[in-house]
Every structure is written in structure tokens, then in C-alpha cells.
Amino acid sequence: MFLFLLDAQAAIAKFFASGGPVLLLIALVTLAMWMLILERYWYCVGPFANELKGAVASWQTRSDHSSWYGEAVRRKSVSALRLKVGHNLRLIKVLIALCPLFGLLGTVTGMIDVFTVLSITGGGDAKSMAGGVSRATIPTMAGMVAALSGLFANIYLTQLVNRRRADIDEQLPRQHQT
């Protein structure tokens, strides 16, 4: 088991070395993105239910449901819950959009390495040029894979948040004035 971990660590180190320094930036953005995605998922399936129950209990204990002030209190509760359940969704979308952009940055830096080798060797050293091409393609691939994984997770998370928002509207219904 220990040897497997050492082999995995060596393979990961080789991957990061062949991708260049931009690959580390992509990894950090991906890590932040997935931490936010998992936090939102955890909140939606866990603590949100208790907060919704608390808001419903608070609303039901009120005697005044149909006045202007009662409606304002309900709207405040609904708005606060809706904001809380959708917290950081925009940031997740921004991080998803950044991943392929950093991949393109890696492409540019890798191609600069290729052109540097071309200017020094005149195109005679294919092995050195291959290293630059590797530094150009690996970050692009990593950025696209990170963005796609985040995109699919964000679609699921957005649907989950929309279901939770529908739960809010269902359990804190608008009272009609009589």
C-alpha cells in the first residue's frame, strides 16, 4: 500500500513538472472550486432543512400573517433563506470560467518555450521542442477537464438550489389579505 502511494506521488509530480507552473495554478483554482461546490452541496442537504424549519416555526408563531408588516416579515425570511442557499454560486461559475483561461495561459507559455527552442536550435532539436509542446497541451487539457467537471457539478448544484428555493416558497406561502 505504501509503495502505491509513493508511485502515485511520483506520477503526480511528473505530471506537474511536464505541465509547467500554470498547472499548479489550475490545480489551486480547481481545489477552491470543488471546496465551494462540496460546501454548497453539504449545506443544501444538511443544515438548510433545519434553518427552513426554524423559519417556518417562526412564521407560524406569528399571529399577524395578512397585514403589510406580516408580509414584510415573510418576505424578509424568504429572501434571507434564498440568499443563503444560493451563496457562492456565482463565485463557483467564475472559477469554472477561469479554468480553461488558465489552460490557455499554459498553452501560450508552452508555445513560448517551443519558439525559444526554435530560435536557439533552428528547429534541429525535436526533443526539446516536444517538451514545450507538452507544456502547451497538458495545461489546456487540465483546464478543460477541471472546467467540465465543475460545469456538470454546477448544473446539479443549481438544480438542487432551485429545488430548495421551491421548498422555501412552498413552506412559507404568501397569505392572501381578506
C-alpha positions as CSV (number, residue, x, y, z in Angstrom):
1,M,0.0,0.0,0.0
2,F,2.8,2.4,0.9
3,L,4.6,1.7,-2.4
4,F,1.4,2.5,-4.3
5,L,1.2,5.9,-2.6
6,L,4.9,6.6,-3.5
7,D,4.2,5.6,-7.1
8,A,1.1,7.9,-7.2
9,Q,3.1,10.8,-5.7
10,A,5.9,10.3,-8.3
11,A,3.3,10.2,-11.1
12,I,1.6,13.4,-9.9
13,A,5.0,15.2,-9.5
14,K,6.0,14.1,-13.0
15,F,2.6,15.4,-14.4
16,F,3.0,18.8,-12.7
17,A,6.6,19.1,-13.9
18,S,5.7,18.3,-17.5
19,G,2.8,20.8,-17.4
20,G,4.7,23.8,-16.2
21,P,3.9,26.2,-13.4
22,V,0.5,27.2,-14.8
23,L,-0.7,23.6,-13.9
24,L,-0.2,24.4,-10.2
25,L,-2.5,27.5,-10.7
26,I,-5.1,25.4,-12.4
27,A,-4.9,22.9,-9.5
28,L,-5.4,25.6,-6.9
29,V,-8.4,27.1,-8.8
30,T,-9.9,23.6,-9.2
31,L,-9.4,22.8,-5.5
32,A,-11.1,26.1,-4.5
33,M,-13.9,25.4,-6.9
34,W,-14.6,21.9,-5.6
35,M,-14.4,23.0,-2.0
36,L,-17.1,25.6,-2.7
37,I,-19.2,23.0,-4.6
38,L,-19.0,20.5,-1.8
39,E,-19.7,23.1,0.8
40,R,-22.9,24.2,-1.1
41,Y,-24.0,20.6,-1.5
42,W,-23.4,19.8,2.2
43,Y,-25.4,22.9,3.2
44,C,-28.3,22.1,0.8
45,V,-28.7,18.5,2.1
46,G,-27.9,19.2,5.7
47,P,-28.2,22.5,7.7
48,F,-30.7,24.1,5.2
49,A,-33.5,21.8,6.4
50,N,-33.1,23.0,10.0
51,E,-33.0,26.6,9.0
52,L,-36.1,26.2,6.9
53,K,-37.9,24.5,9.8
54,G,-36.8,27.4,12.1
55,A,-38.2,30.0,9.7
56,V,-41.5,28.1,9.2
57,A,-41.8,27.7,13.0
58,S,-41.1,31.4,13.5
59,W,-43.7,32.3,10.8
60,Q,-46.3,30.1,12.2
61,T,-46.0,31.5,15.7
62,R,-46.8,35.0,14.4
63,S,-50.4,36.0,14.8
64,D,-50.2,38.6,12.1
65,H,-49.9,37.0,8.7
66,S,-52.0,39.1,6.4
67,S,-51.0,42.7,7.2
68,W,-48.4,44.7,5.3
69,Y,-45.9,44.2,8.2
70,G,-46.6,40.4,8.4
71,E,-46.0,40.1,4.6
72,A,-42.8,42.2,5.0
73,V,-41.5,39.8,7.7
74,R,-42.3,36.8,5.5
75,R,-40.6,38.3,2.5
76,K,-37.5,39.0,4.7
77,S,-37.4,35.4,5.8
78,V,-37.8,34.1,2.3
79,S,-35.2,36.5,0.9
80,A,-32.7,35.6,3.6
81,L,-33.1,31.9,3.1
82,R,-33.0,32.2,-0.7
83,L,-29.7,34.3,-0.5
84,K,-28.2,31.8,2.0
85,V,-29.0,28.7,-0.1
86,G,-27.5,30.4,-3.3
87,H,-24.4,31.7,-1.6
88,N,-21.2,31.4,-3.7
89,L,-22.9,30.1,-6.8
90,R,-21.6,33.0,-8.8
91,L,-18.1,32.5,-7.5
92,I,-18.3,28.8,-8.5
93,K,-19.3,29.9,-12.0
94,V,-16.4,32.4,-12.2
95,L,-13.9,29.7,-11.1
96,I,-15.3,27.3,-13.7
97,A,-14.7,30.0,-16.3
98,L,-11.2,30.6,-15.1
99,C,-10.0,27.0,-15.5
100,P,-9.9,27.0,-19.4
101,L,-8.5,30.5,-19.4
102,F,-5.6,29.4,-17.2
103,G,-5.3,26.4,-19.6
104,L,-4.9,28.8,-22.5
105,L,-2.2,30.7,-20.4
106,G,-0.4,27.4,-20.1
107,T,-0.7,26.9,-23.9
108,V,0.9,30.3,-24.5
109,T,3.7,29.7,-22.1
110,G,4.4,26.3,-23.6
111,M,4.5,27.7,-27.1
112,I,6.9,30.4,-25.9
113,D,9.2,27.5,-24.8
114,V,8.8,25.9,-28.2
115,F,9.7,29.2,-30.0
116,T,12.6,29.7,-27.7
117,V,14.0,26.3,-28.6
118,L,13.3,27.0,-32.3
119,S,15.2,30.3,-32.1
120,I,18.2,28.7,-30.3
121,T,18.5,25.4,-32.3
122,G,16.9,26.4,-35.6
123,G,14.4,23.6,-35.3
124,G,17.0,20.8,-35.2
125,D,16.3,19.6,-31.7
126,A,12.9,17.9,-31.8
127,K,13.2,16.5,-28.3
128,S,13.5,20.0,-26.8
129,M,10.6,21.2,-28.8
130,A,8.5,18.2,-27.6
131,G,8.9,19.4,-24.0
132,G,7.5,22.8,-24.9
133,V,4.6,21.2,-26.8
134,S,3.9,19.1,-23.7
135,R,3.9,22.2,-21.6
136,A,1.5,23.7,-24.1
137,T,-1.0,20.8,-24.2
138,I,-1.1,19.5,-20.7
139,P,-2.4,22.7,-19.0
140,T,-5.0,23.1,-21.8
141,M,-6.3,19.6,-21.1
142,A,-6.2,20.1,-17.4
143,G,-8.1,23.4,-17.6
144,M,-10.8,21.8,-19.8
145,V,-11.2,18.8,-17.6
146,A,-11.4,20.9,-14.5
147,A,-14.0,23.2,-16.1
148,L,-16.1,20.3,-17.4
149,S,-16.2,18.6,-14.0
150,G,-17.1,21.9,-12.4
151,L,-19.7,22.6,-15.0
152,F,-21.5,19.3,-14.5
153,A,-21.4,19.7,-10.7
154,N,-22.6,23.3,-11.0
155,I,-25.6,22.1,-13.1
156,Y,-26.6,19.6,-10.5
157,L,-26.0,22.1,-7.7
158,T,-28.1,24.8,-9.4
159,Q,-30.9,22.3,-9.8
160,L,-30.6,21.4,-6.1
161,V,-30.6,25.1,-5.1
162,N,-33.7,25.7,-7.2
163,R,-35.5,22.8,-5.5
164,R,-34.6,24.2,-2.1
165,R,-35.9,27.6,-3.2
166,A,-39.1,26.0,-4.3
167,D,-39.3,24.4,-0.8
168,I,-39.0,27.8,0.7
169,D,-41.8,29.2,-1.4
170,E,-43.9,26.1,-0.6
171,Q,-43.4,26.1,3.1
172,L,-43.6,29.9,3.6
173,P,-46.6,30.6,1.3
174,R,-47.9,34.1,0.7
175,Q,-51.0,34.8,2.8
176,H,-53.9,36.5,0.9
177,Q,-55.4,39.5,2.5
178,T,-59.1,39.3,3.4
